[in-house]
C-alpha cells in the first residue's frame, strides 16, 4: 500500500520503494548516543 505521510515510522522487515533507487528492505533500526536513528537498508536488485 502507498503511504504518503512523512510521519510514518518504518519497522524492521518493511519493504520500501524509493524513486531512482529501487526497492529497499529495512533491517536494523537503532538509536545512537546522540539520539539519532541508524537504519540498515538492504537493496533488492
C-alpha distance matrix in Angstrom:
0.0 3.8 6.5 9.9 12.1 14.7 15.7 12.7 14.4 13.2 14.8 16.7 14.9 11.5 10.5 10.0 10.9 13.8 15.4 18.9 18.4 16.0 13.8 14.9 15.0 16.0 19.4 21.9 21.5 25.0 26.9 30.1 33.5 32.9 29.7 27.4 24.3 24.6 21.5 21.9 19.4 19.7 19.1 18.1 20.5
3.8 0.0 3.8 6.6 9.4 11.9 13.7 11.2 13.6 12.9 15.3 17.5 16.2 12.5 11.2 9.5 9.6 11.6 13.0 16.6 16.7 14.9 13.4 14.6 15.3 16.1 19.8 22.1 21.3 24.6 26.2 29.2 32.5 31.5 28.4 25.9 23.0 23.6 20.7 21.4 19.0 19.7 18.9 18.3 20.6
6.5 3.8 0.0 3.8 5.8 8.4 9.9 7.7 10.6 10.7 13.6 16.4 16.0 12.2 11.8 9.8 10.6 11.9 13.7 17.4 17.2 16.1 14.6 15.0 15.5 15.4 19.0 20.8 19.4 22.4 23.5 26.5 29.6 28.5 25.3 23.0 20.4 21.5 18.9 20.3 18.4 19.8 19.5 19.6 22.2
9.9 6.6 3.8 0.0 3.8 6.4 8.9 8.3 11.7 12.6 16.0 18.9 18.9 15.2 14.7 11.9 12.1 12.2 13.4 17.1 17.5 17.1 16.3 16.8 17.8 17.5 21.0 22.6 20.8 23.5 24.1 26.8 29.7 28.0 25.0 22.7 20.5 21.9 19.8 21.6 19.8 21.6 21.1 21.6 23.9
12.1 9.4 5.8 3.8 0.0 3.8 5.4 5.7 9.4 11.3 14.8 18.1 18.8 15.4 15.8 13.3 14.3 14.3 16.0 19.5 19.4 19.4 18.3 18.0 18.5 17.4 20.7 21.6 19.2 21.5 21.7 24.5 27.1 25.4 22.3 20.3 18.4 20.4 18.8 21.1 19.9 22.2 22.3 23.3 26.0
14.7 11.9 8.4 6.4 3.8 0.0 3.8 5.6 8.4 10.6 14.3 17.4 18.6 15.5 15.9 13.2 14.2 13.5 15.5 18.5 18.2 18.8 17.9 17.2 17.8 16.3 19.3 19.9 17.2 19.2 19.0 21.5 24.1 22.1 19.2 17.0 15.4 17.5 16.3 19.0 18.2 20.9 21.2 22.8 25.4
15.7 13.7 9.9 8.9 5.4 3.8 0.0 3.8 6.3 9.5 12.8 16.3 18.0 15.3 16.6 14.6 16.4 16.2 18.6 21.6 20.8 21.2 19.8 18.5 18.4 16.2 18.9 18.8 15.9 17.5 17.1 19.9 22.3 20.5 17.2 15.6 14.2 16.8 15.9 18.9 18.7 21.7 22.6 24.3 27.3
12.7 11.2 7.7 8.3 5.7 5.6 3.8 0.0 3.8 6.5 9.7 13.3 14.7 11.8 13.4 11.9 14.2 14.8 17.6 20.7 19.6 19.3 17.4 16.1 15.5 13.6 16.3 16.7 14.2 16.6 17.0 20.1 22.9 21.7 18.3 16.6 14.3 16.3 14.7 17.2 16.8 19.4 20.4 21.7 24.9
14.4 13.6 10.6 11.7 9.4 8.4 6.3 3.8 0.0 3.8 6.6 10.1 12.2 10.1 12.4 11.7 14.6 15.4 18.7 21.3 19.6 19.3 17.0 14.9 13.8 11.1 13.3 13.3 10.6 12.9 13.6 17.0 19.9 19.2 15.7 14.1 11.4 13.3 11.7 14.3 14.5 17.3 19.0 20.6 24.0
13.2 12.9 10.7 12.6 11.3 10.6 9.5 6.5 3.8 0.0 3.8 6.9 8.6 6.5 9.0 8.8 12.2 13.5 17.1 19.5 17.3 16.6 14.0 11.6 10.1 7.5 10.0 10.7 8.9 12.0 13.7 17.1 20.4 20.1 16.9 14.8 11.6 12.3 9.8 11.7 11.4 13.9 15.6 17.1 20.6
14.8 15.3 13.6 16.0 14.8 14.3 12.8 9.7 6.6 3.8 0.0 3.8 6.2 5.7 9.2 10.5 14.2 16.0 19.7 21.9 19.3 18.2 15.1 12.4 9.7 6.9 8.2 8.6 7.7 11.0 13.4 16.9 20.2 20.6 17.4 15.8 12.3 12.5 10.0 11.2 11.4 13.5 15.9 17.1 20.9
16.7 17.5 16.4 18.9 18.1 17.4 16.3 13.3 10.1 6.9 3.8 0.0 3.8 5.7 8.9 11.1 14.7 16.7 20.4 22.1 19.0 17.8 14.5 11.4 8.0 5.3 5.2 6.1 6.9 10.4 13.6 16.8 20.3 21.2 18.4 16.7 13.1 12.2 9.3 9.2 9.6 11.2 14.0 15.3 19.1
14.9 16.2 16.0 18.9 18.8 18.6 18.0 14.7 12.2 8.6 6.2 3.8 0.0 3.8 6.5 9.6 13.1 15.7 19.3 20.9 17.9 15.9 12.3 9.7 6.1 5.3 6.1 8.6 10.2 13.9 17.2 20.2 23.8 24.7 22.0 20.0 16.2 15.0 11.6 10.6 9.7 10.0 12.4 12.8 16.5
11.5 12.5 12.2 15.2 15.4 15.5 15.3 11.8 10.1 6.5 5.7 5.7 3.8 0.0 3.8 6.4 10.1 12.8 16.4 18.5 15.9 13.9 10.4 8.4 5.7 5.4 8.1 10.7 11.3 15.1 17.9 21.0 24.6 24.9 22.0 19.8 16.1 15.4 11.9 11.6 10.0 10.7 12.1 12.4 16.1
10.5 11.2 11.8 14.7 15.8 15.9 16.6 13.4 12.4 9.0 9.2 8.9 6.5 3.8 0.0 3.8 6.9 10.1 13.4 15.4 12.9 10.5 6.8 5.7 4.5 6.4 9.6 12.9 13.7 17.5 20.3 23.1 26.8 26.9 24.2 21.6 17.9 16.9 13.2 12.3 9.6 9.5 9.7 9.5 12.9
10.0 9.5 9.8 11.9 13.3 13.2 14.6 11.9 11.7 8.8 10.5 11.1 9.6 6.4 3.8 0.0 3.8 6.6 10.0 12.4 10.3 8.5 5.7 5.3 6.3 7.6 11.3 14.3 14.4 18.0 20.2 22.8 26.5 26.0 23.5 20.5 17.1 16.4 12.9 12.7 9.7 10.3 9.8 10.2 13.2
10.9 9.6 10.6 12.1 14.3 14.2 16.4 14.2 14.6 12.2 14.2 14.7 13.1 10.1 6.9 3.8 0.0 3.8 6.5 9.0 7.6 5.6 4.3 6.1 8.8 10.7 14.3 17.3 17.5 20.9 23.0 25.2 28.9 28.1 25.8 22.6 19.4 18.6 15.3 14.8 11.5 11.5 9.8 9.8 11.8
13.8 11.6 11.9 12.2 14.3 13.5 16.2 14.8 15.4 13.5 16.0 16.7 15.7 12.8 10.1 6.6 3.8 0.0 3.8 6.2 5.3 5.5 6.3 7.7 10.9 12.3 15.7 18.3 18.0 21.1 22.8 24.6 28.1 27.0 25.0 21.5 18.7 18.0 15.1 15.0 11.9 12.5 10.5 11.4 12.9
15.4 13.0 13.7 13.4 16.0 15.5 18.6 17.6 18.7 17.1 19.7 20.4 19.3 16.4 13.4 10.0 6.5 3.8 0.0 3.8 5.6 6.2 8.6 10.9 14.3 16.0 19.3 22.0 21.7 24.7 26.2 27.7 31.2 29.8 28.0 24.5 21.9 21.3 18.6 18.4 15.2 15.4 12.9 13.3 13.9
18.9 16.6 17.4 17.1 19.5 18.5 21.6 20.7 21.3 19.5 21.9 22.1 20.9 18.5 15.4 12.4 9.0 6.2 3.8 0.0 3.8 6.0 9.5 11.6 15.3 17.2 20.1 22.8 22.8 25.6 27.1 28.3 31.7 30.4 29.0 25.3 22.9 21.8 19.2 18.6 15.4 15.2 12.2 12.9 12.6
18.4 16.7 17.2 17.5 19.4 18.2 20.8 19.6 19.6 17.3 19.3 19.0 17.9 15.9 12.9 10.3 7.6 5.3 5.6 3.8 0.0 3.8 6.9 8.3 12.0 13.9 16.5 19.3 19.7 22.5 24.3 25.5 29.0 28.1 26.7 23.0 20.4 18.8 16.0 15.1 11.7 11.4 8.5 9.8 10.0
16.0 14.9 16.1 17.1 19.4 18.8 21.2 19.3 19.3 16.6 18.2 17.8 15.9 13.9 10.5 8.5 5.6 5.5 6.2 6.0 3.8 0.0 3.8 6.6 10.3 12.9 15.7 19.0 19.8 23.0 25.2 26.8 30.5 29.9 28.2 24.6 21.6 20.0 16.7 15.4 11.7 10.6 7.4 7.2 7.7
13.8 13.4 14.6 16.3 18.3 17.9 19.8 17.4 17.0 14.0 15.1 14.5 12.3 10.4 6.8 5.7 4.3 6.3 8.6 9.5 6.9 3.8 0.0 3.8 6.9 10.0 12.9 16.3 17.4 20.8 23.4 25.4 29.2 28.8 26.8 23.5 20.2 18.6 15.0 13.5 9.8 8.5 6.1 5.5 7.7
14.9 14.6 15.0 16.8 18.0 17.2 18.5 16.1 14.9 11.6 12.4 11.4 9.7 8.4 5.7 5.3 6.1 7.7 10.9 11.6 8.3 6.6 3.8 0.0 3.8 6.5 9.2 12.6 13.8 17.2 19.9 21.9 25.7 25.6 23.6 20.4 16.9 15.1 11.4 9.8 6.1 5.4 4.6 5.9 9.1
15.0 15.3 15.5 17.8 18.5 17.8 18.4 15.5 13.8 10.1 9.7 8.0 6.1 5.7 4.5 6.3 8.8 10.9 14.3 15.3 12.0 10.3 6.9 3.8 0.0 3.8 6.2 9.9 11.5 15.1 18.2 20.6 24.4 24.8 22.6 19.7 16.0 14.1 10.4 8.5 5.6 5.1 6.5 7.5 11.2
16.0 16.1 15.4 17.5 17.4 16.3 16.2 13.6 11.1 7.5 6.9 5.3 5.3 5.4 6.4 7.6 10.7 12.3 16.0 17.2 13.9 12.9 10.0 6.5 3.8 0.0 3.8 6.7 7.8 11.5 14.6 17.1 20.9 21.3 19.0 16.3 12.6 10.9 7.2 6.2 4.9 6.6 9.1 11.0 14.7
19.4 19.8 19.0 21.0 20.7 19.3 18.9 16.3 13.3 10.0 8.2 5.2 6.1 8.1 9.6 11.3 14.3 15.7 19.3 20.1 16.5 15.7 12.9 9.2 6.2 3.8 0.0 3.8 6.5 9.8 13.4 15.7 19.4 20.4 18.4 16.1 12.4 10.1 6.8 4.9 5.4 6.9 10.4 12.5 16.0
21.9 22.1 20.8 22.6 21.6 19.9 18.8 16.7 13.3 10.7 8.6 6.1 8.6 10.7 12.9 14.3 17.3 18.3 22.0 22.8 19.3 19.0 16.3 12.6 9.9 6.7 3.8 0.0 3.8 6.4 10.1 12.4 16.0 17.4 15.4 13.6 10.2 7.9 5.8 5.2 7.8 10.1 13.7 16.1 19.6
21.5 21.3 19.4 20.8 19.2 17.2 15.9 14.2 10.6 8.9 7.7 6.9 10.2 11.3 13.7 14.4 17.5 18.0 21.7 22.8 19.7 19.8 17.4 13.8 11.5 7.8 6.5 3.8 0.0 3.8 7.1 10.0 13.6 14.6 12.1 10.4 6.9 5.8 4.6 6.5 9.3 12.4 15.6 18.2 21.7
25.0 24.6 22.4 23.5 21.5 19.2 17.5 16.6 12.9 12.0 11.0 10.4 13.9 15.1 17.5 18.0 20.9 21.1 24.7 25.6 22.5 23.0 20.8 17.2 15.1 11.5 9.8 6.4 3.8 0.0 3.8 6.5 9.9 11.4 9.3 8.3 5.8 5.1 6.5 8.7 12.1 15.3 18.6 21.5 24.8
26.9 26.2 23.5 24.1 21.7 19.0 17.1 17.0 13.6 13.7 13.4 13.6 17.2 17.9 20.3 20.2 23.0 22.8 26.2 27.1 24.3 25.2 23.4 19.9 18.2 14.6 13.4 10.1 7.1 3.8 0.0 3.8 6.8 7.9 5.6 5.5 4.7 6.0 8.7 11.7 14.9 18.4 21.5 24.5 27.8
30.1 29.2 26.5 26.8 24.5 21.5 19.9 20.1 17.0 17.1 16.9 16.8 20.2 21.0 23.1 22.8 25.2 24.6 27.7 28.3 25.5 26.8 25.4 21.9 20.6 17.1 15.7 12.4 10.0 6.5 3.8 0.0 3.8 5.4 5.1 5.3 6.3 6.9 10.4 13.0 16.5 19.9 22.9 26.2 29.2
33.5 32.5 29.6 29.7 27.1 24.1 22.3 22.9 19.9 20.4 20.2 20.3 23.8 24.6 26.8 26.5 28.9 28.1 31.2 31.7 29.0 30.5 29.2 25.7 24.4 20.9 19.4 16.0 13.6 9.9 6.8 3.8 0.0 3.8 5.4 7.4 9.6 10.6 14.2 16.8 20.3 23.6 26.6 30.0 32.9
32.9 31.5 28.5 28.0 25.4 22.1 20.5 21.7 19.2 20.1 20.6 21.2 24.7 24.9 26.9 26.0 28.1 27.0 29.8 30.4 28.1 29.9 28.8 25.6 24.8 21.3 20.4 17.4 14.6 11.4 7.9 5.4 3.8 0.0 3.8 5.6 9.0 10.8 14.5 17.5 20.6 24.2 26.8 30.3 33.1
29.7 28.4 25.3 25.0 22.3 19.2 17.2 18.3 15.7 16.9 17.4 18.4 22.0 22.0 24.2 23.5 25.8 25.0 28.0 29.0 26.7 28.2 26.8 23.6 22.6 19.0 18.4 15.4 12.1 9.3 5.6 5.1 5.4 3.8 0.0 3.8 6.7 9.5 12.7 16.1 19.0 22.7 25.4 28.6 31.7
27.4 25.9 23.0 22.7 20.3 17.0 15.6 16.6 14.1 14.8 15.8 16.7 20.0 19.8 21.6 20.5 22.6 21.5 24.5 25.3 23.0 24.6 23.5 20.4 19.7 16.3 16.1 13.6 10.4 8.3 5.5 5.3 7.4 5.6 3.8 0.0 3.8 6.6 9.8 13.3 15.9 19.7 22.1 25.4 28.3
24.3 23.0 20.4 20.5 18.4 15.4 14.2 14.3 11.4 11.6 12.3 13.1 16.2 16.1 17.9 17.1 19.4 18.7 21.9 22.9 20.4 21.6 20.2 16.9 16.0 12.6 12.4 10.2 6.9 5.8 4.7 6.3 9.6 9.0 6.7 3.8 0.0 3.8 6.3 9.9 12.5 16.2 18.8 22.0 25.0
24.6 23.6 21.5 21.9 20.4 17.5 16.8 16.3 13.3 12.3 12.5 12.2 15.0 15.4 16.9 16.4 18.6 18.0 21.3 21.8 18.8 20.0 18.6 15.1 14.1 10.9 10.1 7.9 5.8 5.1 6.0 6.9 10.6 10.8 9.5 6.6 3.8 0.0 3.8 6.8 9.8 13.4 16.2 19.5 22.5
21.5 20.7 18.9 19.8 18.8 16.3 15.9 14.7 11.7 9.8 10.0 9.3 11.6 11.9 13.2 12.9 15.3 15.1 18.6 19.2 16.0 16.7 15.0 11.4 10.4 7.2 6.8 5.8 4.6 6.5 8.7 10.4 14.2 14.5 12.7 9.8 6.3 3.8 0.0 3.8 6.3 10.0 12.8 16.0 19.1
21.9 21.4 20.3 21.6 21.1 19.0 18.9 17.2 14.3 11.7 11.2 9.2 10.6 11.6 12.3 12.7 14.8 15.0 18.4 18.6 15.1 15.4 13.5 9.8 8.5 6.2 4.9 5.2 6.5 8.7 11.7 13.0 16.8 17.5 16.1 13.3 9.9 6.8 3.8 0.0 3.8 6.9 10.1 13.3 16.4
19.4 19.0 18.4 19.8 19.9 18.2 18.7 16.8 14.5 11.4 11.4 9.6 9.7 10.0 9.6 9.7 11.5 11.9 15.2 15.4 11.7 11.7 9.8 6.1 5.6 4.9 5.4 7.8 9.3 12.1 14.9 16.5 20.3 20.6 19.0 15.9 12.5 9.8 6.3 3.8 0.0 3.8 6.5 9.7 12.8
19.7 19.7 19.8 21.6 22.2 20.9 21.7 19.4 17.3 13.9 13.5 11.2 10.0 10.7 9.5 10.3 11.5 12.5 15.4 15.2 11.4 10.6 8.5 5.4 5.1 6.6 6.9 10.1 12.4 15.3 18.4 19.9 23.6 24.2 22.7 19.7 16.2 13.4 10.0 6.9 3.8 0.0 3.8 6.6 9.7
19.1 18.9 19.5 21.1 22.3 21.2 22.6 20.4 19.0 15.6 15.9 14.0 12.4 12.1 9.7 9.8 9.8 10.5 12.9 12.2 8.5 7.4 6.1 4.6 6.5 9.1 10.4 13.7 15.6 18.6 21.5 22.9 26.6 26.8 25.4 22.1 18.8 16.2 12.8 10.1 6.5 3.8 0.0 3.8 6.3
18.1 18.3 19.6 21.6 23.3 22.8 24.3 21.7 20.6 17.1 17.1 15.3 12.8 12.4 9.5 10.2 9.8 11.4 13.3 12.9 9.8 7.2 5.5 5.9 7.5 11.0 12.5 16.1 18.2 21.5 24.5 26.2 30.0 30.3 28.6 25.4 22.0 19.5 16.0 13.3 9.7 6.6 3.8 0.0 3.8
20.5 20.6 22.2 23.9 26.0 25.4 27.3 24.9 24.0 20.6 20.9 19.1 16.5 16.1 12.9 13.2 11.8 12.9 13.9 12.6 10.0 7.7 7.7 9.1 11.2 14.7 16.0 19.6 21.7 24.8 27.8 29.2 32.9 33.1 31.7 28.3 25.0 22.5 19.1 16.4 12.8 9.7 6.3 3.8 0.0
